[in-house]
Amino acid sequence: MGPFFEKIAHYVNPIHLFKKEKGDLNLRAMHTINKISMLMFLICIIVLAVRHFNR
């Protein structure tokens, strides 16, 4: 598994999702926004797949 998919698996893992980040405020905010955007993307992909297969 490549580093891209490892990072996605890290973001999606519920243990790491709500874990307190270390670093300055800007870095923590950036990681939080990245986590939210990755989750929204995955939810949208799931919704599109469900709509496609229910036709």
mmCIF entry with sequence, helices, sheets and N, C-alpha, C, O atoms, coordinates in Angstrom:
data_MODEL
# 
_entry.id   MODEL 
# 
_entity.id                         1 
_entity.type                       polymer 
_entity.pdbx_number_of_molecules   1 
# 
_entity_poly.entity_id                      1 
_entity_poly.type                           'polypeptide(L)' 
_entity_poly.nstd_linkage                   no 
_entity_poly.nstd_monomer                   no 
_entity_poly.pdbx_seq_one_letter_code       MGPFFEKIAHYVNPIHLFKKEKGDLNLRAMHTINKISMLMFLICIIVLAVRHFNR 
_entity_poly.pdbx_seq_one_letter_code_can   MGPFFEKIAHYVNPIHLFKKEKGDLNLRAMHTINKISMLMFLICIIVLAVRHFNR 
_entity_poly.pdbx_strand_id                 A 
# 
loop_
_entity_poly_seq.entity_id 
_entity_poly_seq.num 
_entity_poly_seq.mon_id 
_entity_poly_seq.hetero 
1 1  MET n 
1 2  GLY n 
1 3  PRO n 
1 4  PHE n 
1 5  PHE n 
1 6  GLU n 
1 7  LYS n 
1 8  ILE n 
1 9  ALA n 
1 10 HIS n 
1 11 TYR n 
1 12 VAL n 
1 13 ASN n 
1 14 PRO n 
1 15 ILE n 
1 16 HIS n 
1 17 LEU n 
1 18 PHE n 
1 19 LYS n 
1 20 LYS n 
1 21 GLU n 
1 22 LYS n 
1 23 GLY n 
1 24 ASP n 
1 25 LEU n 
1 26 ASN n 
1 27 LEU n 
1 28 ARG n 
1 29 ALA n 
1 30 MET n 
1 31 HIS n 
1 32 THR n 
1 33 ILE n 
1 34 ASN n 
1 35 LYS n 
1 36 ILE n 
1 37 SER n 
1 38 MET n 
1 39 LEU n 
1 40 MET n 
1 41 PHE n 
1 42 LEU n 
1 43 ILE n 
1 44 CYS n 
1 45 ILE n 
1 46 ILE n 
1 47 VAL n 
1 48 LEU n 
1 49 ALA n 
1 50 VAL n 
1 51 ARG n 
1 52 HIS n 
1 53 PHE n 
1 54 ASN n 
1 55 ARG n 
# 
_struct_asym.id          A 
_struct_asym.entity_id   1 
# 
loop_
_struct_conf.conf_type_id 
_struct_conf.id 
_struct_conf.pdbx_PDB_helix_id 
_struct_conf.beg_label_comp_id 
_struct_conf.beg_label_asym_id 
_struct_conf.beg_label_seq_id 
_struct_conf.pdbx_beg_PDB_ins_code 
_struct_conf.end_label_comp_id 
_struct_conf.end_label_asym_id 
_struct_conf.end_label_seq_id 
_struct_conf.pdbx_end_PDB_ins_code 
_struct_conf.beg_auth_comp_id 
_struct_conf.beg_auth_asym_id 
_struct_conf.beg_auth_seq_id 
_struct_conf.end_auth_comp_id 
_struct_conf.end_auth_asym_id 
_struct_conf.end_auth_seq_id 
_struct_conf.pdbx_PDB_helix_class 
_struct_conf.details 
_struct_conf.pdbx_PDB_helix_length 
HELX_P HELX_P1 AA1 PRO A 3  ? VAL A 12 ? PRO A 3  VAL A 12 1 ? 10 
HELX_P HELX_P2 AA2 PRO A 14 ? LEU A 17 ? PRO A 14 LEU A 17 1 ? 4  
HELX_P HELX_P3 AA3 LEU A 25 ? PHE A 53 ? LEU A 25 PHE A 53 1 ? 29 
# 
_struct_conf_type.id          HELX_P 
_struct_conf_type.criteria    ? 
_struct_conf_type.reference   ? 
# 
loop_
_atom_site.group_PDB 
_atom_site.id 
_atom_site.type_symbol 
_atom_site.label_atom_id 
_atom_site.label_alt_id 
_atom_site.label_comp_id 
_atom_site.label_asym_id 
_atom_site.label_entity_id 
_atom_site.label_seq_id 
_atom_site.pdbx_PDB_ins_code 
_atom_site.Cartn_x 
_atom_site.Cartn_y 
_atom_site.Cartn_z 
_atom_site.occupancy 
_atom_site.B_iso_or_equiv 
_atom_site.pdbx_formal_charge 
_atom_site.auth_seq_id 
_atom_site.auth_comp_id 
_atom_site.auth_asym_id 
_atom_site.auth_atom_id 
_atom_site.pdbx_PDB_model_num 
ATOM 1   N N  . MET A 1 1  ? 0.847   -1.173 0.000   1.00 0.00 ? 1  MET A N  1 
ATOM 2   C CA . MET A 1 1  ? 0.000   0.000  0.000   1.00 0.00 ? 1  MET A CA 1 
ATOM 3   C C  . MET A 1 1  ? 0.895   1.240  0.000   1.00 0.00 ? 1  MET A C  1 
ATOM 4   O O  . MET A 1 1  ? 1.851   1.326  0.771   1.00 0.00 ? 1  MET A O  1 
ATOM 5   N N  . GLY A 1 2  ? 0.582   2.179  -0.855  1.00 0.00 ? 2  GLY A N  1 
ATOM 6   C CA . GLY A 1 2  ? 1.409   3.372  -0.997  1.00 0.00 ? 2  GLY A CA 1 
ATOM 7   C C  . GLY A 1 2  ? 1.180   4.378  0.115   1.00 0.00 ? 2  GLY A C  1 
ATOM 8   O O  . GLY A 1 2  ? 0.254   4.230  0.912   1.00 0.00 ? 2  GLY A O  1 
ATOM 9   N N  . PRO A 1 3  ? 2.018   5.395  0.169   1.00 0.00 ? 3  PRO A N  1 
ATOM 10  C CA . PRO A 1 3  ? 1.903   6.405  1.237   1.00 0.00 ? 3  PRO A CA 1 
ATOM 11  C C  . PRO A 1 3  ? 0.598   7.200  1.169   1.00 0.00 ? 3  PRO A C  1 
ATOM 12  O O  . PRO A 1 3  ? 0.100   7.659  2.196   1.00 0.00 ? 3  PRO A O  1 
ATOM 13  N N  . PHE A 1 4  ? 0.038   7.366  -0.045  1.00 0.00 ? 4  PHE A N  1 
ATOM 14  C CA . PHE A 1 4  ? -1.221  8.100  -0.181  1.00 0.00 ? 4  PHE A CA 1 
ATOM 15  C C  . PHE A 1 4  ? -2.350  7.371  0.535   1.00 0.00 ? 4  PHE A C  1 
ATOM 16  O O  . PHE A 1 4  ? -3.113  7.978  1.287   1.00 0.00 ? 4  PHE A O  1 
ATOM 17  N N  . PHE A 1 5  ? -2.453  6.064  0.297   1.00 0.00 ? 5  PHE A N  1 
ATOM 18  C CA . PHE A 1 5  ? -3.522  5.288  0.924   1.00 0.00 ? 5  PHE A CA 1 
ATOM 19  C C  . PHE A 1 5  ? -3.287  5.101  2.413   1.00 0.00 ? 5  PHE A C  1 
ATOM 20  O O  . PHE A 1 5  ? -4.243  4.980  3.179   1.00 0.00 ? 5  PHE A O  1 
ATOM 21  N N  . GLU A 1 6  ? -2.024  5.075  2.834   1.00 0.00 ? 6  GLU A N  1 
ATOM 22  C CA . GLU A 1 6  ? -1.734  4.991  4.268   1.00 0.00 ? 6  GLU A CA 1 
ATOM 23  C C  . GLU A 1 6  ? -2.202  6.256  4.978   1.00 0.00 ? 6  GLU A C  1 
ATOM 24  O O  . GLU A 1 6  ? -2.726  6.181  6.090   1.00 0.00 ? 6  GLU A O  1 
ATOM 25  N N  . LYS A 1 7  ? -2.022  7.408  4.354   1.00 0.00 ? 7  LYS A N  1 
ATOM 26  C CA . LYS A 1 7  ? -2.466  8.674  4.951   1.00 0.00 ? 7  LYS A CA 1 
ATOM 27  C C  . LYS A 1 7  ? -3.988  8.722  5.026   1.00 0.00 ? 7  LYS A C  1 
ATOM 28  O O  . LYS A 1 7  ? -4.539  9.200  6.017   1.00 0.00 ? 7  LYS A O  1 
ATOM 29  N N  . ILE A 1 8  ? -4.677  8.232  3.990   1.00 0.00 ? 8  ILE A N  1 
ATOM 30  C CA . ILE A 1 8  ? -6.140  8.182  4.013   1.00 0.00 ? 8  ILE A CA 1 
ATOM 31  C C  . ILE A 1 8  ? -6.609  7.257  5.123   1.00 0.00 ? 8  ILE A C  1 
ATOM 32  O O  . ILE A 1 8  ? -7.532  7.593  5.866   1.00 0.00 ? 8  ILE A O  1 
ATOM 33  N N  . ALA A 1 9  ? -5.974  6.081  5.243   1.00 0.00 ? 9  ALA A N  1 
ATOM 34  C CA . ALA A 1 9  ? -6.339  5.142  6.298   1.00 0.00 ? 9  ALA A CA 1 
ATOM 35  C C  . ALA A 1 9  ? -6.092  5.754  7.676   1.00 0.00 ? 9  ALA A C  1 
ATOM 36  O O  . ALA A 1 9  ? -6.847  5.498  8.614   1.00 0.00 ? 9  ALA A O  1 
ATOM 37  N N  . HIS A 1 10 ? -5.050  6.553  7.797   1.00 0.00 ? 10 HIS A N  1 
ATOM 38  C CA . HIS A 1 10 ? -4.758  7.222  9.073   1.00 0.00 ? 10 HIS A CA 1 
ATOM 39  C C  . HIS A 1 10 ? -5.853  8.241  9.401   1.00 0.00 ? 10 HIS A C  1 
ATOM 40  O O  . HIS A 1 10 ? -6.294  8.327  10.547  1.00 0.00 ? 10 HIS A O  1 
ATOM 41  N N  . TYR A 1 11 ? -6.296  9.019  8.394   1.00 0.00 ? 11 TYR A N  1 
ATOM 42  C CA . TYR A 1 11 ? -7.335  10.024 8.627   1.00 0.00 ? 11 TYR A CA 1 
ATOM 43  C C  . TYR A 1 11 ? -8.683  9.390  8.941   1.00 0.00 ? 11 TYR A C  1 
ATOM 44  O O  . TYR A 1 11 ? -9.433  9.918  9.762   1.00 0.00 ? 11 TYR A O  1 
ATOM 45  N N  . VAL A 1 12 ? -9.003  8.269  8.304   1.00 0.00 ? 12 VAL A N  1 
ATOM 46  C CA . VAL A 1 12 ? -10.308 7.649  8.472   1.00 0.00 ? 12 VAL A CA 1 
ATOM 47  C C  . VAL A 1 12 ? -10.400 6.861  9.782   1.00 0.00 ? 12 VAL A C  1 
ATOM 48  O O  . VAL A 1 12 ? -11.498 6.651  10.297  1.00 0.00 ? 12 VAL A O  1 
ATOM 49  N N  . ASN A 1 13 ? -9.283  6.432  10.313  1.00 0.00 ? 13 ASN A N  1 
ATOM 50  C CA . ASN A 1 13 ? -9.261  5.655  11.551  1.00 0.00 ? 13 ASN A CA 1 
ATOM 51  C C  . ASN A 1 13 ? -9.867  6.475  12.698  1.00 0.00 ? 13 ASN A C  1 
ATOM 52  O O  . ASN A 1 13 ? -9.370  7.562  12.991  1.00 0.00 ? 13 ASN A O  1 
ATOM 53  N N  . PRO A 1 14 ? -10.918 5.986  13.350  1.00 0.00 ? 14 PRO A N  1 
ATOM 54  C CA . PRO A 1 14 ? -11.567 6.772  14.416  1.00 0.00 ? 14 PRO A CA 1 
ATOM 55  C C  . PRO A 1 14 ? -10.650 7.065  15.597  1.00 0.00 ? 14 PRO A C  1 
ATOM 56  O O  . PRO A 1 14 ? -10.849 8.061  16.294  1.00 0.00 ? 14 PRO A O  1 
ATOM 57  N N  . ILE A 1 15 ? -9.661  6.228  15.834  1.00 0.00 ? 15 ILE A N  1 
ATOM 58  C CA . ILE A 1 15 ? -8.734  6.483  16.945  1.00 0.00 ? 15 ILE A CA 1 
ATOM 59  C C  . ILE A 1 15 ? -7.938  7.754  16.686  1.00 0.00 ? 15 ILE A C  1 
ATOM 60  O O  . ILE A 1 15 ? -7.720  8.555  17.594  1.00 0.00 ? 15 ILE A O  1 
ATOM 61  N N  . HIS A 1 16 ? -7.501  7.936  15.431  1.00 0.00 ? 16 HIS A N  1 
ATOM 62  C CA . HIS A 1 16 ? -6.693  9.113  15.092  1.00 0.00 ? 16 HIS A CA 1 
ATOM 63  C C  . HIS A 1 16 ? -7.543  10.323 14.741  1.00 0.00 ? 16 HIS A C  1 
ATOM 64  O O  . HIS A 1 16 ? -7.045  11.449 14.719  1.00 0.00 ? 16 HIS A O  1 
ATOM 65  N N  . LEU A 1 17 ? -8.811  10.101 14.470  1.00 0.00 ? 17 LEU A N  1 
ATOM 66  C CA . LEU A 1 17 ? -9.666  11.185 13.998  1.00 0.00 ? 17 LEU A CA 1 
ATOM 67  C C  . LEU A 1 17 ? -9.853  12.264 15.056  1.00 0.00 ? 17 LEU A C  1 
ATOM 68  O O  . LEU A 1 17 ? -9.808  13.454 14.742  1.00 0.00 ? 17 LEU A O  1 
ATOM 69  N N  . PHE A 1 18 ? -10.064 11.858 16.310  1.00 0.00 ? 18 PHE A N  1 
ATOM 70  C CA . PHE A 1 18 ? -10.327 12.829 17.367  1.00 0.00 ? 18 PHE A CA 1 
ATOM 71  C C  . PHE A 1 18 ? -9.143  12.983 18.317  1.00 0.00 ? 18 PHE A C  1 
ATOM 72  O O  . PHE A 1 18 ? -9.286  13.535 19.409  1.00 0.00 ? 18 PHE A O  1 
ATOM 73  N N  . LYS A 1 19 ? -7.975  12.495 17.901  1.00 0.00 ? 19 LYS A N  1 
ATOM 74  C CA . LYS A 1 19 ? -6.780  12.591 18.727  1.00 0.00 ? 19 LYS A CA 1 
ATOM 75  C C  . LYS A 1 19 ? -6.255  14.020 18.708  1.00 0.00 ? 19 LYS A C  1 
ATOM 76  O O  . LYS A 1 19 ? -6.316  14.699 17.683  1.00 0.00 ? 19 LYS A O  1 
ATOM 77  N N  . LYS A 1 20 ? -5.744  14.470 19.840  1.00 0.00 ? 20 LYS A N  1 
ATOM 78  C CA . LYS A 1 20 ? -5.215  15.824 19.954  1.00 0.00 ? 20 LYS A CA 1 
ATOM 79  C C  . LYS A 1 20 ? -3.916  15.927 19.159  1.00 0.00 ? 20 LYS A C  1 
ATOM 80  O O  . LYS A 1 20 ? -2.990  15.143 19.372  1.00 0.00 ? 20 LYS A O  1 
ATOM 81  N N  . GLU A 1 21 ? -3.848  16.885 18.253  1.00 0.00 ? 21 GLU A N  1 
ATOM 82  C CA . GLU A 1 21 ? -2.654  17.089 17.430  1.00 0.00 ? 21 GLU A CA 1 
ATOM 83  C C  . GLU A 1 21 ? -1.622  17.904 18.205  1.00 0.00 ? 21 GLU A C  1 
ATOM 84  O O  . GLU A 1 21 ? -1.965  18.755 19.026  1.00 0.00 ? 21 GLU A O  1 
ATOM 85  N N  . LYS A 1 22 ? -0.352  17.622 17.924  1.00 0.00 ? 22 LYS A N  1 
ATOM 86  C CA . LYS A 1 22 ? 0.729   18.425 18.502  1.00 0.00 ? 22 LYS A CA 1 
ATOM 87  C C  . LYS A 1 22 ? 1.213   19.399 17.443  1.00 0.00 ? 22 LYS A C  1 
ATOM 88  O O  . LYS A 1 22 ? 1.135   19.113 16.249  1.00 0.00 ? 22 LYS A O  1 
ATOM 89  N N  . GLY A 1 23 ? 1.705   20.535 17.873  1.00 0.00 ? 23 GLY A N  1 
ATOM 90  C CA . GLY A 1 23 ? 2.197   21.541 16.946  1.00 0.00 ? 23 GLY A CA 1 
ATOM 91  C C  . GLY A 1 23 ? 1.493   22.872 17.190  1.00 0.00 ? 23 GLY A C  1 
ATOM 92  O O  . GLY A 1 23 ? 0.677   23.004 18.102  1.00 0.00 ? 23 GLY A O  1 
ATOM 93  N N  . ASP A 1 24 ? 1.825   23.846 16.360  1.00 0.00 ? 24 ASP A N  1 
ATOM 94  C CA . ASP A 1 24 ? 1.215   25.156 16.548  1.00 0.00 ? 24 ASP A CA 1 
ATOM 95  C C  . ASP A 1 24 ? -0.229  25.165 16.046  1.00 0.00 ? 24 ASP A C  1 
ATOM 96  O O  . ASP A 1 24 ? -0.693  24.204 15.433  1.00 0.00 ? 24 ASP A O  1 
ATOM 97  N N  . LEU A 1 25 ? -0.914  26.246 16.313  1.00 0.00 ? 25 LEU A N  1 
ATOM 98  C CA . LEU A 1 25 ? -2.340  26.350 16.004  1.00 0.00 ? 25 LEU A CA 1 
ATOM 99  C C  . LEU A 1 25 ? -2.610  26.224 14.510  1.00 0.00 ? 25 LEU A C  1 
ATOM 100 O O  . LEU A 1 25 ? -3.573  25.570 14.111  1.00 0.00 ? 25 LEU A O  1 
ATOM 101 N N  . ASN A 1 26 ? -1.773  26.843 13.677  1.00 0.00 ? 26 ASN A N  1 
ATOM 102 C CA . ASN A 1 26 ? -1.996  26.791 12.231  1.00 0.00 ? 26 ASN A CA 1 
ATOM 103 C C  . ASN A 1 26 ? -1.878  25.374 11.698  1.00 0.00 ? 26 ASN A C  1 
ATOM 104 O O  . ASN A 1 26 ? -2.664  24.974 10.839  1.00 0.00 ? 26 ASN A O  1 
ATOM 105 N N  . LEU A 1 27 ? -0.917  24.609 12.186  1.00 0.00 ? 27 LEU A N  1 
ATOM 106 C CA . LEU A 1 27 ? -0.735  23.235 11.742  1.00 0.00 ? 27 LEU A CA 1 
ATOM 107 C C  . LEU A 1 27 ? -1.911  22.365 12.177  1.00 0.00 ? 27 LEU A C  1 
ATOM 108 O O  . LEU A 1 27 ? -2.396  21.540 11.403  1.00 0.00 ? 27 LEU A O  1 
ATOM 109 N N  . ARG A 1 28 ? -2.367  22.548 13.407  1.00 0.00 ? 28 ARG A N  1 
ATOM 110 C CA . ARG A 1 28 ? -3.519  21.776 13.891  1.00 0.00 ? 28 ARG A CA 1 
ATOM 111 C C  . ARG A 1 28 ? -4.764  22.119 13.095  1.00 0.00 ? 28 ARG A C  1 
ATOM 112 O O  . ARG A 1 28 ? -5.541  21.229 12.749  1.00 0.00 ? 28 ARG A O  1 
ATOM 113 N N  . ALA A 1 29 ? -4.965  23.394 12.799  1.00 0.00 ? 29 ALA A N  1 
ATOM 114 C CA . ALA A 1 29 ? -6.137  23.800 12.013  1.00 0.00 ? 29 ALA A CA 1 
ATOM 115 C C  . ALA A 1 29 ? -6.087  23.201 10.613  1.00 0.00 ? 29 ALA A C  1 
ATOM 116 O O  . ALA A 1 29 ? -7.108  22.754 10.091  1.00 0.00 ? 29 ALA A O  1 
ATOM 117 N N  . MET A 1 30 ? -4.908  23.192 10.007  1.00 0.00 ? 30 MET A N  1 
ATOM 118 C CA . MET A 1 30 ? -4.764  22.626 8.673   1.00 0.00 ? 30 MET A CA 1 
ATOM 119 C C  . MET A 1 30 ? -5.082  21.130 8.683   1.00 0.00 ? 30 MET A C  1 
ATOM 120 O O  . MET A 1 30 ? -5.772  20.640 7.789   1.00 0.00 ? 30 MET A O  1 
ATOM 121 N N  . HIS A 1 31 ? -4.588  20.406 9.680   1.00 0.00 ? 31 HIS A N  1 
ATOM 122 C CA . HIS A 1 31 ? -4.866  18.974 9.764   1.00 0.00 ? 31 HIS A CA 1 
ATOM 123 C C  . HIS A 1 31 ? -6.349  18.711 10.000  1.00 0.00 ? 31 HIS A C  1 
ATOM 124 O O  . HIS A 1 31 ? -6.902  17.755 9.457   1.00 0.00 ? 31 HIS A O  1 
ATOM 125 N N  . THR A 1 32 ? -6.992  19.547 10.801  1.00 0.00 ? 32 THR A N  1 
ATOM 126 C CA . THR A 1 32 ? -8.421  19.385 11.055  1.00 0.00 ? 32 THR A CA 1 
ATOM 127 C C  . THR A 1 32 ? -9.227  19.607 9.783   1.00 0.00 ? 32 THR A C  1 
ATOM 128 O O  . THR A 1 32 ? -10.148 18.845 9.488   1.00 0.00 ? 32 THR A O  1 
ATOM 129 N N  . ILE A 1 33 ? -8.887  20.638 9.033   1.00 0.00 ? 33 ILE A N  1 
ATOM 130 C CA . ILE A 1 33 ? -9.583  20.909 7.778   1.00 0.00 ? 33 ILE A CA 1 
ATOM 131 C C  . ILE A 1 33 ? -9.352  19.776 6.783   1.00 0.00 ? 33 ILE A C  1 
ATOM 132 O O  . ILE A 1 33 ? -10.269 19.389 6.059   1.00 0.00 ? 33 ILE A O  1 
ATOM 133 N N  . ASN A 1 34 ? -8.126  19.241 6.745   1.00 0.00 ? 34 ASN A N  1 
ATOM 134 C CA . ASN A 1 34 ? -7.843  18.106 5.859   1.00 0.00 ? 34 ASN A CA 1 
ATOM 135 C C  . ASN A 1 34 ? -8.676  16.895 6.239   1.00 0.00 ? 34 ASN A C  1 
ATOM 136 O O  . ASN A 1 34 ? -9.196  16.207 5.361   1.00 0.00 ? 34 ASN A O  1 
ATOM 137 N N  . LYS A 1 35 ? -8.810  16.624 7.520   1.00 0.00 ? 35 LYS A N  1 
ATOM 138 C CA . LYS A 1 35 ? -9.608  15.478 7.970   1.00 0.00 ? 35 LYS A CA 1 
ATOM 139 C C  . LYS A 1 35 ? -11.063 15.643 7.580   1.00 0.00 ? 35 LYS A C  1 
ATOM 140 O O  . LYS A 1 35 ? -11.697 14.698 7.111   1.00 0.00 ? 35 LYS A O  1 
ATOM 141 N N  . ILE A 1 36 ? -11.596 16.844 7.772   1.00 0.00 ? 36 ILE A N  1 
ATOM 142 C CA . ILE A 1 36 ? -12.995 17.104 7.425   1.00 0.00 ? 36 ILE A CA 1 
ATOM 143 C C  . ILE A 1 36 ? -13.207 16.948 5.921   1.00 0.00 ? 36 ILE A C  1 
ATOM 144 O O  . ILE A 1 36 ? -14.189 16.339 5.495   1.00 0.00 ? 36 ILE A O  1 
ATOM 145 N N  . SER A 1 37 ? -12.299 17.489 5.116   1.00 0.00 ? 37 SER A N  1 
ATOM 146 C CA . SER A 1 37 ? -12.467 17.402 3.664   1.00 0.00 ? 37 SER A CA 1 
ATOM 147 C C  . SER A 1 37 ? -12.333 15.966 3.165   1.00 0.00 ? 37 SER A C  1 
ATOM 148 O O  . SER A 1 37 ? -13.043 15.569 2.241   1.00 0.00 ? 37 SER A O  1 
ATOM 149 N N  . MET A 1 38 ? -11.435 15.183 3.760   1.00 0.00 ? 38 MET A N  1 
ATOM 150 C CA . MET A 1 38 ? -11.299 13.779 3.363   1.00 0.00 ? 38 MET A CA 1 
ATOM 151 C C  . MET A 1 38 ? -12.565 12.999 3.710   1.00 0.00 ? 38 MET A C  1 
ATOM 152 O O  . MET A 1 38 ? -13.024 12.181 2.912   1.00 0.00 ? 38 MET A O  1 
ATOM 153 N N  . LEU A 1 39 ? -13.129 13.242 4.882   1.00 0.00 ? 39 LEU A N  1 
ATOM 154 C CA . LEU A 1 39 ? -14.354 12.547 5.268   1.00 0.00 ? 39 LEU A CA 1 
ATOM 155 C C  . LEU A 1 39 ? -15.514 12.931 4.364   1.00 0.00 ? 39 LEU A C  1 
ATOM 156 O O  . LEU A 1 39 ? -16.293 12.067 3.961   1.00 0.00 ? 39 LEU A O  1 
ATOM 157 N N  . MET A 1 40 ? -15.641 14.215 4.038   1.00 0.00 ? 40 MET A N  1 
ATOM 158 C CA . MET A 1 40 ? -16.706 14.647 3.133   1.00 0.00 ? 40 MET A CA 1 
ATOM 159 C C  . MET A 1 40 ? -16.540 14.018 1.755   1.00 0.00 ? 40 MET A C  1 
ATOM 160 O O  . MET A 1 40 ? -17.526 13.616 1.137   1.00 0.00 ? 40 MET A O  1 
ATOM 161 N N  . PHE A 1 41 ? -15.309 13.930 1.268   1.00 0.00 ? 41 PHE A N  1 
ATOM 162 C CA . PHE A 1 41 ? -15.044 13.314 -0.031  1.00 0.00 ? 41 PHE A CA 1 
ATOM 163 C C  . PHE A 1 41 ? -15.444 11.841 -0.023  1.00 0.00 ? 41 PHE A C  1 
ATOM 164 O O  . PHE A 1 41 ? -16.098 11.369 -0.952  1.00 0.00 ? 41 PHE A O  1 
ATOM 165 N N  . LEU A 1 42 ? -15.053 11.118 1.021   1.00 0.00 ? 42 LEU A N  1 
ATOM 166 C CA . LEU A 1 42 ? -15.393 9.700  1.094   1.00 0.00 ? 42 LEU A CA 1 
ATOM 167 C C  . LEU A 1 42 ? -16.900 9.487  1.200   1.00 0.00 ? 42 LEU A C  1 
ATOM 168 O O  . LEU A 1 42 ? -17.434 8.557  0.596   1.00 0.00 ? 42 LEU A O  1 
ATOM 169 N N  . ILE A 1 43 ? -17.590 10.335 1.959   1.00 0.00 ? 43 ILE A N  1 
ATOM 170 C CA . ILE A 1 43 ? -19.043 10.227 2.066   1.00 0.00 ? 43 ILE A CA 1 
ATOM 171 C C  . ILE A 1 43 ? -19.695 10.484 0.711   1.00 0.00 ? 43 ILE A C  1 
ATOM 172 O O  . ILE A 1 43 ? -20.635 9.784  0.334   1.00 0.00 ? 43 ILE A O  1 
ATOM 173 N N  . CYS A 1 44 ? -19.203 11.482 -0.023  1.00 0.00 ? 44 CYS A N  1 
ATOM 174 C CA . CYS A 1 44 ? -19.769 11.782 -1.351  1.00 0.00 ? 44 CYS A CA 1 
ATOM 175 C C  . CYS A 1 44 ? -19.532 10.637 -2.326  1.00 0.00 ? 44 CYS A C  1 
ATOM 176 O O  . CYS A 1 44 ? -20.412 10.313 -3.122  1.00 0.00 ? 44 CYS A O  1 
ATOM 177 N N  . ILE A 1 45 ? -18.352 10.020 -2.273  1.00 0.00 ? 45 ILE A N  1 
ATOM 178 C CA . ILE A 1 45 ? -18.073 8.882  -3.149  1.00 0.00 ? 45 ILE A CA 1 
ATOM 179 C C  . ILE A 1 45 ? -19.027 7.732  -2.831  1.00 0.00 ? 45 ILE A C  1 
ATOM 180 O O  . ILE A 1 45 ? -19.520 7.071  -3.745  1.00 0.00 ? 45 ILE A O  1 
ATOM 181 N N  . ILE A 1 46 ? -19.290 7.489  -1.560  1.00 0.00 ? 46 ILE A N  1 
ATOM 182 C CA . ILE A 1 46 ? -20.215 6.424  -1.157  1.00 0.00 ? 46 ILE A CA 1 
ATOM 183 C C  . ILE A 1 46 ? -21.625 6.729  -1.645  1.00 0.00 ? 46 ILE A C  1 
ATOM 184 O O  . ILE A 1 46 ? -22.307 5.845  -2.164  1.00 0.00 ? 46 ILE A O  1 
ATOM 185 N N  . VAL A 1 47 ? -22.068 7.976  -1.482  1.00 0.00 ? 47 VAL A N  1 
ATOM 186 C CA . VAL A 1 47 ? -23.407 8.365  -1.931  1.00 0.00 ? 47 VAL A CA 1 
ATOM 187 C C  . VAL A 1 47 ? -23.535 8.203  -3.442  1.00 0.00 ? 47 VAL A C  1 
ATOM 188 O O  . VAL A 1 47 ? -24.544 7.690  -3.926  1.00 0.00 ? 47 VAL A O  1 
ATOM 189 N N  . LEU A 1 48 ? -22.516 8.640  -4.196  1.00 0.00 ? 48 LEU A N  1 
ATOM 190 C CA . LEU A 1 48 ? -22.565 8.486  -5.638  1.00 0.00 ? 48 LEU A CA 1 
ATOM 191 C C  . LEU A 1 48 ? -22.591 7.011  -6.054  1.00 0.00 ? 48 LEU A C  1 
ATOM 192 O O  . LEU A 1 48 ? -23.296 6.646  -6.994  1.00 0.00 ? 48 LEU A O  1 
ATOM 193 N N  . ALA A 1 49 ? -21.837 6.180  -5.370  1.00 0.00 ? 49 ALA A N  1 
ATOM 194 C CA . ALA A 1 49 ? -21.823 4.754  -5.706  1.00 0.00 ? 49 ALA A CA 1 
ATOM 195 C C  . ALA A 1 49 ? -23.175 4.117  -5.410  1.00 0.00 ? 49 ALA A C  1 
ATOM 196 O O  . ALA A 1 49 ? -23.656 3.296  -6.192  1.00 0.00 ? 49 ALA A O  1 
ATOM 197 N N  . VAL A 1 50 ? -23.793 4.486  -4.288  1.00 0.00 ? 50 VAL A N  1 
ATOM 198 C CA . VAL A 1 50 ? -25.099 3.936  -3.937  1.00 0.00 ? 50 VAL A CA 1 
ATOM 199 C C  . VAL A 1 50 ? -26.144 4.375  -4.954  1.00 0.00 ? 50 VAL A C  1 
ATOM 200 O O  . VAL A 1 50 ? -26.969 3.568  -5.382  1.00 0.00 ? 50 VAL A O  1 
ATOM 201 N N  . ARG A 1 51 ? -26.118 5.642  -5.345  1.00 0.00 ? 51 ARG A N  1 
ATOM 202 C CA . ARG A 1 51 ? -27.068 6.136  -6.347  1.00 0.00 ? 51 ARG A CA 1 
ATOM 203 C C  . ARG A 1 51 ? -26.860 5.431  -7.693  1.00 0.00 ? 51 ARG A C  1 
ATOM 204 O O  . ARG A 1 51 ? -27.825 5.104  -8.383  1.00 0.00 ? 51 ARG A O  1 
ATOM 205 N N  . HIS A 1 52 ? -25.612 5.203  -8.055  1.00 0.00 ? 52 HIS A N  1 
ATOM 206 C CA . HIS A 1 52 ? -25.313 4.559  -9.335  1.00 0.00 ? 52 HIS A CA 1 
ATOM 207 C C  . HIS A 1 52 ? -25.828 3.121  -9.347  1.00 0.00 ? 52 HIS A C  1 
ATOM 208 O O  . HIS A 1 52 ? -26.407 2.687  -10.343 1.00 0.00 ? 52 HIS A O  1 
ATOM 209 N N  . PHE A 1 53 ? -25.631 2.385  -8.274  1.00 0.00 ? 53 PHE A N  1 
ATOM 210 C CA . PHE A 1 53 ? -26.028 0.977  -8.255  1.00 0.00 ? 53 PHE A CA 1 
ATOM 211 C C  . PHE A 1 53 ? -27.505 0.777  -7.981  1.00 0.00 ? 53 PHE A C  1 
ATOM 212 O O  . PHE A 1 53 ? -28.010 -0.329 -8.175  1.00 0.00 ? 53 PHE A O  1 
ATOM 213 N N  . ASN A 1 54 ? -28.218 1.803  -7.539  1.00 0.00 ? 54 ASN A N  1 
ATOM 214 C CA . ASN A 1 54 ? -29.661 1.678  -7.314  1.00 0.00 ? 54 ASN A CA 1 
ATOM 215 C C  . ASN A 1 54 ? -30.489 2.029  -8.532  1.00 0.00 ? 54 ASN A C  1 
ATOM 216 O O  . ASN A 1 54 ? -31.718 2.000  -8.467  1.00 0.00 ? 54 ASN A O  1 
ATOM 217 N N  . ARG A 1 55 ? -29.859 2.355  -9.624  1.00 0.00 ? 55 ARG A N  1 
ATOM 218 C CA . ARG A 1 55 ? -30.604 2.691  -10.849 1.00 0.00 ? 55 ARG A CA 1 
ATOM 219 C C  . ARG A 1 55 ? -31.176 1.468  -11.482 1.00 0.00 ? 55 ARG A C  1 
ATOM 220 O O  . ARG A 1 55 ? -31.832 1.559  -12.519 1.00 0.00 ? 55 ARG A O  1 
# 
